[in-house]
Amino acid sequence: MQTHKVTKHCRNERMQQRGVPNVIVDLISVYGECYRRPGHPSSWYFSRKSIARMQKDGVAKQLIIEAESRPNMRFMVDPENGTFITVLHADKNKQRVH
């Protein structure tokens, strides 16, 4: 898999804080769903379709389990240059972050 640009904030603070392995960045860029709003960073996440595509393509079971265990995880990505800005957990009970 290819390496993506990830800010220090995203990798050193948020991914570490949330226990997100580096390989998840590669998986989400290949299999993740993207929600775009004009003027805002893109929101990348794993959907049921994402998980099904990973299973169909023979992605390692442990990686699929890792993705399934984070249904509310969102990566915010700069739409202009593809840099991963931060990772967060969307809270279903608060303002919707897609």
Phi, psi and omega in degrees: 000156183272161179268138180248155176287129180227129179295157176300320179303314182293308186286310188279335182253295190288315180295319179294316180299322184263002177068034182268119178292152182300328182295339179298326178301315179294318180296317183289330179287335179268315188252347186289159174267148182238131175246124183244137172233133181303132177082005181231159174297151176288148179248118180253137183206164175267126176252178176298323177296321179299313181297318180297319178295321178297317179296317180297322182277359176078029175296144182308136184304320181298323178290323177295317177299319179300316179291318180295331182283357181233062184292337182256010180281135178229133171259129176266126187234134177293118184291340183279319184237000176076014180283132176283118187272310181200169175232140182215169174254124176282129179262118183297336184270353181244197181305136183289124175244114183253000000 
